[in-house]
Amino acid sequence: MIARELVFYLVILFACLLCSTCKKNYTIKPRVVLPENYVKEVRPPSPKGEPVTVEFSIYIVDINSINVEDMDFRVDMFVRQRWIESRLDMPDDIFEEGDDYVTLPPEFFDNLWQPDPYILNSKVSEIAVLTHKFSSVTLYRNKTVRYAARMHAILACQMEFQLYPMDIQSCPMFIESFSYNNQKLRLRWAEDGVTLNPELKLLQYNVGQPLELKETTGYMTEREANFSRLVMYFRFERQIGHHLIQTFAPSTLVVMLSWFSFWIGLDAIPGRVTLLVTSMLTLVTMFTGLKSDIPPVAYVKALDLWMAGCMVFVFAALGEFAVVKVLDVRYQLQKSARLASLPRIMPMRIQAVDKKTHCVTAWDVETPGIRCRKPSLSLKNRRFLQLSWVDHKTGEEKILWKEIDRQSRIYFPAFFLLFVVFYWPILLLKKAG
């Protein structure tokens, strides 16, 4: 008898412990808020056949890995969806005192009707996971359902580089329902829309504020229907500071360095050639290194025009040296020929040119007589390019190649300044447009 009573008390004690354990592990069962005839595959009823409205709001946590070669970028964000599920039963005992909502684990979401939005231009999109999925479901007293999740996506973006390195990339993100057309489901931005993390900073870009939001309808050919679509545009403006220091300033200095060759005489040919060739090779090496920053494209970029202009000026300086050297050689030959044509014994000689007969007449003081000869064809040809002349004001001899060097010291910087004056305003105007 005592044994039976002992067993009886043990059973009661075990039942009490089991009951207390059940109370501690109590969770809301799906049928607490879902009616018996609830079908999660059917969308919530709407008045007069109007589409179910799903509101979206997004908080951008981070933007990274802007890949210009693959033309995509990665976004980490919190996505929140909100809609009204009028079929829910909301008993008061599921709410804490003073609250009008209750937050449930993500597993509960599998028992509800779910809109099926997806990111149209995403290469990869998934909910973040550590030990479990970072998502939750919140039910409100007015039968509003809010689903929130932390997710990341890699979005494709058709980038344009005509204005590189002052380009502005406008990259969209399209959110669309996969199964329900615009007559069944409508997507719209919530009042808070899209919020950007104020501490977000990118290495090479500035993120434009505010982000442009649109609500449109897109026709999907493969599904032969119109679907409600949300569009958000990211505006990435490239920072020019890096390229000013690494590209524009060094290339300008190299061009200016090539102008020093105009002050180097032709007696220092190795130094002048070395200066110009080194300047050209420096620009070529710099231009080759810049190609690794962006993918090869079929059109001309703004940076290509700048580097091509710099190389043209250095190449022109190199060409100017070649011309000057040729003129100097011809001048030396002409000077030698002029000295060789003079008589070896001629104390005094007077020459005159007859305009009618074009004869050169010479009177020798010591040897009386007048000799008349026609000027040679080579002398006539040499008059087309006057290699030297006498300045009537100063009486000094002017040599052509020296005058070219002297004028190059003025015109080369002037034309380069004109190139800069045209290049930057046009580039800034196109960027602003």
C-alpha positions in Angstrom: 0.0 0.0 0.0 2.8 2.4 0.9 4.5 1.5 -2.4 1.4 2.4 -4.3 1.1 5.8 -2.6 4.7 6.5 -3.3 4.3 5.7 -7.0 1.2 7.9 -7.1 3.1 10.9 -5.6 5.9 10.4 -8.0 3.5 10.4 -11.0 2.0 13.6 -9.7 5.4 15.2 -9.2 6.5 14.2 -12.7 3.3 15.6 -14.2 3.8 18.9 -12.4 7.4 19.2 -13.7 6.2 18.4 -17.2 3.5 21.0 -16.9 5.9 23.7 -15.7 8.3 22.8 -18.6 5.5 23.2 -21.1 4.8 26.6 -19.8 8.4 27.6 -20.1 8.6 26.4 -23.7 5.2 27.8 -24.7 5.2 29.2 -28.3 2.4 30.6 -30.4 1.0 27.9 -32.5 0.1 28.8 -36.1 -3.5 27.9 -35.5 -3.7 30.5 -32.7 -3.8 33.4 -35.3 -4.7 31.4 -38.4 -8.3 30.3 -38.9 -9.1 26.7 -39.8 -9.9 27.5 -43.4 -6.7 29.6 -44.0 -4.9 28.7 -47.2 -1.4 30.2 -47.4 -1.2 29.7 -51.2 -4.1 32.2 -51.8 -3.5 35.9 -51.5 -5.4 38.0 -49.0 -8.8 39.2 -50.1 -8.9 42.8 -51.4 -11.9 45.1 -51.8 -13.5 45.3 -55.3 -10.8 43.1 -56.8 -8.0 45.6 -56.2 -4.4 44.3 -56.0 -2.8 43.5 -52.7 -0.5 46.4 -51.7 2.9 45.5 -50.4 5.0 48.3 -49.0 8.8 48.2 -49.2 11.4 50.0 -47.1 15.2 49.4 -47.3 18.1 50.4 -45.0 21.4 50.4 -46.9 24.1 49.2 -44.4 27.1 49.0 -46.8 28.1 49.1 -50.4 31.3 47.5 -51.4 33.2 45.6 -54.1 32.3 48.0 -57.0 33.8 45.8 -59.8 34.3 47.7 -63.0 35.5 44.6 -64.9 32.4 42.5 -64.1 30.3 45.7 -63.9 28.6 44.9 -60.6 28.6 45.9 -56.9 27.5 44.3 -53.6 24.9 45.8 -51.3 24.3 44.8 -47.7 20.8 45.9 -46.5 17.8 45.4 -44.3 14.7 44.8 -46.3 11.2 45.3 -44.8 7.9 44.3 -46.4 4.5 45.2 -45.0 1.0 44.2 -46.1 -2.4 43.6 -44.5 -3.6 40.0 -43.9 -7.3 40.4 -43.1 -7.8 36.7 -42.5 -5.7 36.6 -39.3 -7.2 36.2 -35.8 -5.4 38.4 -33.3 -6.3 37.3 -29.7 -5.3 39.8 -27.0 -3.3 37.2 -25.0 -0.5 37.1 -27.5 0.4 40.7 -27.0 2.3 42.0 -24.1 0.8 44.7 -21.9 1.0 48.1 -23.7 2.2 46.6 -27.0 0.2 46.5 -30.2 2.5 44.0 -31.9 4.2 40.7 -31.4 7.5 39.6 -33.0 7.7 35.9 -34.0 10.6 33.8 -35.2 11.2 33.4 -39.0 9.8 29.8 -39.0 6.3 31.2 -38.4 6.6 33.0 -41.8 6.4 29.7 -43.6 2.7 29.4 -42.5 1.6 32.7 -44.0 0.9 33.9 -47.5 4.0 35.4 -48.8 4.6 37.9 -51.6 7.3 36.7 -53.9 9.4 39.7 -54.8 12.9 39.3 -56.3 15.6 41.6 -57.4 15.5 41.6 -61.2 19.1 42.6 -61.9 20.8 40.6 -59.1 23.5 38.1 -59.8 23.4 36.7 -56.2 20.9 37.6 -53.4 20.5 35.7 -50.1 19.5 36.3 -46.5 22.5 36.6 -44.1 23.1 33.6 -41.9 25.2 33.2 -38.8 23.7 30.6 -36.6 20.2 31.2 -38.1 18.7 33.4 -40.8 18.6 37.0 -39.8 14.8 37.5 -40.4 11.7 38.0 -38.3 7.9 38.4 -38.6 5.9 41.0 -36.7 2.1 40.9 -36.4 0.1 44.0 -35.5 -3.3 44.3 -33.9 -4.7 45.8 -37.1 -3.7 42.6 -38.9 -0.6 44.1 -40.6 2.2 41.7 -41.3 5.8 43.0 -41.4 8.6 40.8 -42.6 12.2 42.0 -42.1 15.5 40.4 -43.2 19.1 41.2 -43.4 20.4 40.3 -46.8 23.1 41.0 -49.3 22.9 41.1 -53.1 25.4 41.5 -56.0 23.7 43.8 -58.5 24.6 44.1 -62.2 25.1 47.6 -63.5 25.7 48.8 -67.0 28.5 51.2 -66.5 29.7 53.9 -68.9 33.3 55.3 -68.9 33.2 58.0 -71.6 34.0 60.6 -68.9 36.4 58.5 -66.9 37.9 59.5 -64.4 35.1 62.0 -63.8 32.4 59.5 -64.6 29.1 59.2 -62.7 27.6 55.7 -62.6 23.8 55.4 -62.2 23.1 51.8 -61.1 19.5 50.7 -60.6 18.0 48.0 -58.4 14.7 46.5 -59.7 12.3 44.8 -57.3 9.5 42.9 -58.9 7.0 40.2 -58.1 7.7 36.9 -59.8 4.3 35.3 -59.8 1.6 38.0 -59.3 1.0 40.5 -62.1 0.0 44.1 -61.4 -3.7 43.2 -61.2 -3.0 40.8 -58.3 -0.2 42.6 -56.4 1.1 46.1 -56.3 4.5 47.1 -54.9 5.1 50.6 -53.5 7.7 52.4 -51.5 6.9 53.1 -47.8 7.1 56.6 -46.4 10.6 56.1 -45.2 11.5 54.5 -48.6 15.3 53.9 -48.7 17.6 55.1 -46.0 21.4 55.2 -46.4 23.8 54.5 -43.6 25.2 58.0 -42.7 28.6 56.5 -41.9 28.9 54.8 -45.3 32.1 55.7 -47.2 33.6 54.4 -50.4 37.2 54.5 -51.4 36.8 55.9 -55.0 33.2 57.1 -55.1 30.8 59.4 -53.5 27.2 58.1 -53.1 24.8 60.7 -54.3 22.0 61.8 -52.0 19.1 61.4 -52.0 18.6 58.1 -53.8 16.1 58.2 -56.7 13.0 56.1 -56.2 10.4 55.1 -58.8 7.3 53.0 -59.0 6.8 51.6 -62.5 5.2 48.7 -64.4 7.3 46.5 -66.5 6.2 44.1 -69.2 7.8 40.7 -69.0 7.8 39.0 -72.4 8.5 35.5 -71.1 5.5 35.7 -68.8 3.3 37.8 -71.1 2.0 40.2 -68.4 2.7 43.5 -66.7 4.3 43.4 -63.3 4.5 46.0 -60.6 8.1 47.2 -60.2 10.1 49.3 -57.7 13.2 51.0 -58.9 16.0 52.5 -56.8 19.0 54.3 -58.5 22.4 54.4 -56.8 24.5 57.3 -58.0 28.2 56.7 -57.7 30.4 59.8 -58.5 34.0 59.0 -58.9 36.4 61.1 -56.8 38.9 63.0 -58.9 41.5 63.6 -56.2 43.4 60.3 -56.7 43.7 60.9 -60.5 44.8 64.5 -60.1 47.7 63.4 -58.0 48.6 60.2 -59.8 47.8 61.1 -63.4 47.1 64.7 -64.4 49.8 66.4 -62.3 52.6 64.0 -63.3 51.7 64.0 -67.0 51.6 67.9 -67.0 55.0 68.0 -65.4 56.4 65.6 -68.0 55.1 67.8 -70.8 56.6 70.9 -69.2 59.9 69.0 -68.8 60.1 68.4 -72.5 60.0 72.2 -73.1 63.5 72.5 -71.5 64.9 71.0 -74.7 64.3 74.3 -76.4 67.0 75.9 -74.2 69.5 73.1 -74.9 71.8 73.9 -77.8 72.4 71.5 -80.7 75.9 71.0 -79.4 74.4 68.8 -76.7 72.5 66.4 -78.9 72.7 63.4 -76.6 71.2 65.3 -73.6 68.4 66.8 -75.7 67.4 63.5 -77.3 67.6 61.7 -74.0 65.3 64.3 -72.4 62.7 64.0 -75.1 62.7 60.3 -75.5 62.6 59.8 -71.7 59.6 62.1 -71.5 57.8 60.1 -74.2 58.5 56.8 -72.6 57.4 58.1 -69.2 54.0 59.0 -70.7 53.6 55.7 -72.5 54.4 53.8 -69.3 52.0 55.9 -67.3 49.3 55.4 -70.0 49.8 51.6 -70.0 49.5 51.4 -66.2 46.2 53.3 -66.3 44.6 50.7 -68.5 44.7 48.1 -65.7 42.2 50.2 -63.7 39.3 49.8 -66.0 38.3 47.2 -68.6 39.1 47.7 -72.2 36.2 49.5 -74.0 35.4 50.2 -77.6 35.1 54.0 -77.2 37.4 56.8 -76.3 37.5 58.0 -72.7 38.3 61.4 -71.4 41.5 60.2 -69.9 42.6 58.8 -73.3 42.2 62.3 -74.8 44.3 63.8 -72.0 47.1 61.3 -72.3 47.0 61.5 -76.1 47.2 65.3 -76.0 50.2 65.1 -73.7 52.0 62.6 -75.9 51.3 64.8 -79.0 53.0 67.7 -77.3 56.0 65.7 -76.3 56.2 64.1 -79.8 55.9 67.6 -81.3 58.9 68.7 -79.3 60.8 65.7 -80.5 59.8 66.5 -84.1 60.8 70.1 -83.6 64.3 68.9 -82.6 64.6 66.8 -85.8 63.5 69.8 -87.9 65.9 72.1 -86.2 68.8 69.7 -86.6 68.1 69.3 -90.3 68.0 73.1 -90.8 71.3 73.4 -88.8 73.0 70.9 -91.1 71.7 72.7 -94.2 72.8 76.1 -92.8 76.3 74.7 -92.1 76.5 73.3 -95.7 75.3 76.6 -97.2 77.8 78.5 -95.1 80.6 76.2 -96.2 79.6 76.5 -99.8 79.4 80.3 -99.6 83.0 80.4 -98.2 84.2 78.0 -100.8 82.8 80.1 -103.7 84.8 83.2 -102.8 88.0 83.8 -104.8 91.2 82.9 -103.1 92.8 86.3 -104.1 90.3 89.1 -104.3 91.1 92.2 -102.4 87.9 93.8 -103.4 85.0 92.7 -105.5 81.8 94.6 -106.4 78.8 92.7 -107.6 75.5 93.8 -109.1 72.4 92.1 -110.5 70.8 93.2 -113.7 67.0 93.1 -113.3 66.4 92.7 -117.0 69.0 90.0 -117.8 69.2 88.5 -114.3 73.0 88.5 -114.7 75.3 88.8 -111.8 78.0 91.3 -112.8 81.3 91.5 -111.0 84.1 94.1 -111.1 87.5 93.1 -109.9 89.5 96.1 -108.7 92.9 94.6 -109.4 91.9 92.8 -112.6 89.9 95.1 -114.8 87.0 93.6 -116.6 83.4 92.8 -116.2 82.1 89.2 -116.1 78.4 88.4 -116.3 77.0 85.0 -115.3 73.5 83.6 -114.7 72.7 82.5 -111.2 72.5 78.7 -110.8 69.3 76.8 -110.3 70.5 75.7 -106.9 70.8 79.3 -105.8 67.2 80.0 -106.9 65.9 76.9 -105.0 67.6 77.9 -101.9 65.7 81.2 -101.8 62.5 79.3 -101.0 63.9 78.4 -97.5 66.0 81.2 -96.2 68.2 79.6 -93.6 69.7 83.0 -92.4 69.2 86.7 -92.8 70.4 90.0 -91.5 68.1 91.9 -89.2 67.8 95.5 -90.6 67.3 97.0 -87.2 70.2 95.4 -85.3 72.4 94.4 -88.2 72.8 90.9 -86.6 72.6 87.7 -88.5 69.4 85.7 -87.7 69.6 81.9 -88.1 66.4 80.0 -88.8 66.8 77.0 -86.5 67.7 79.3 -83.6 64.6 81.4 -84.2 62.4 78.2 -84.3 63.8 77.2 -80.9 63.2 80.7 -79.6 59.6 80.8 -80.8 58.9 77.3 -79.6 59.6 78.4 -76.0 56.5 80.6 -76.4 54.1 78.7 -78.6 54.4 75.3 -77.1 53.3 76.5 -73.6 50.7 78.7 -75.1 49.1 75.8 -77.1 49.3 73.5 -74.1 47.5 76.1 -72.0 44.9 76.4 -74.7 44.4 72.6 -74.7 43.9 72.7 -70.9 41.5 75.6 -71.1 39.3 73.7 -73.6 39.7 70.2 -72.0 38.5 70.9 -68.5 35.5 73.1 -69.1 34.1 70.8 -71.7 34.7 67.8 -69.4 33.0 69.6 -66.5 30.0 70.6 -68.7 29.5 67.1 -69.9 29.7 65.8 -66.3 27.1 68.3 -65.2 24.8 67.4 -68.1 
